[in-house]
Amino acid sequence: MTTAGPLPPELRTRVLAAAVRERSAGRPTAEPAPISAADAFDRAADALAAVLAGLDDGQWRCPALRGLDVLGLIGHLTGVERDVQRALAGDPDVACADHVGSTQGAAEAAAGRSPVEARTAWRAAVETTRRSAAAQDPARLVAVHGMRLPLATLLVVRAFELWTHENDIRTATGRPPSAPDAAVLALMTELAVGFLPVGMARIGAGSERVDLHLVLTGPGGGTWDVPLGAEDGDLQTPADVMVVADACRFCRLVADRIEPAALDAFVRGDAADVDLVLRAAAALALD
């Protein structure tokens, strides 16, 4: 009788890499029932509203982001909704307005309000956005804060930001982080992957060419083959870089709320190319 020796230490990594490499692009078979972009925006707003309803007066004064306390951050979000409404009304002045600078006045104004007043003003602004968006074609192009996007895409961007700032407030007030429900997360991951070439341009790597095989695991995940950077050349098979990561954690990276090292991803490929991909993802944050 022969006794088997210990398995090679790299065997698990090789098997995992081979299995993921063979996974074709697409969503998992158990993907959530699809929802509209408007539904995603509604769910993200409702989730944030639930957190705000549980804050005591002192927690509204907790530092949250960019020197803003929770009151100021909700003021910022109120200002964003107002700018979106101006864009929906065709106001060209918000097309190239800075996302932070354009809303700073609203953030500062919220500092002089009570929590109830700030929360009420934000909810009213959200409801106005909902009504305005519902009356328009989801495919209509809307220009706001340097973006020109179909309305449906913009609503997913808004859902992404609401979830991000919900978690900023959770962190500021000692609450555990939250994950979007799977249907919302599926729209968020699709959005983030589609904008990775924009992130490459933002970090000055638009002339680089990296072919990415991205696998996002868990609810809302999926698999994508993405050519990044320079447009010349066919998509490599296998891709230059493979990244396997949790879908929700990947969205936290896209929101620039975790460092690439905290993604806890399985990666394959040149380290410099992997670094470009992860920095491109983090460069998509609006803040």
WOFENFEN-V376225 format. One line per field, one symbol per residue. ss: DSSP state (H for helix, E for strand, - for the rest). psi: psi as a letter, one per 30 degrees, with the letter a starting at -180 (. if undefined). burial: 1 if it has 24 or more other ideal C-beta (glycine too) atoms within 12 Angstrom, else 0. A space follows every 50 residues. Layout:
# WOFENFEN-V376225
ss: ???
psi: ???
burial: ???
This chain:
# WOFENFEN-V376225
ss: ----------HHHHHHHHHHH----E----------HHHHHHHHHHHHHH HHH-----HHH-EEE--EEHHHHHHHHHHHHHHHHHHH---HHH------ HHHHHHHHHH----HHHHHHHHHHHHHHHHHHHH------EEEE--EEEE HHHHHHHHHHHHHHHHHHHHHH---------HHHHHHHHHHHHH-HHHHH HH------EEEEEEEEE----EEEEEEEE-----------EEEEEEHHHH HHHH-----HHHH--EEE--HHHHHHHHHHHH-----
psi: kkkklkkkfgeeeeeeeeeeefjlklllfhllkklleeeeeeeeeeeeee eefgkleeffgkkekhgkaeeeeeeeeeeeeeeeeeeffgjfffegkkee efgeeeeeeffglleeeeeeeeeeeeeeeeeeefglkffkkkjkhgkjlk eeeeeeeeeeeeeefefeeeeeggllllklleeeeeeeeeeeefgeeeee eegggffljkkkjkjkllkgaakkjjkkbkfkllkkjllekkkklkeeee eeeefhfllefffhlklklkeeeeeeeeeeefffke.
burial: 00000000000000000001101000100011001011111111111110 11001000110101110111111111111111111111000001001011 01110110011010100110111011011101100101000111101010 11111111111111111111111000111111111111111111111111 00101001111111111111111111111000000000111111111111 1111111101001011111000111111111111111
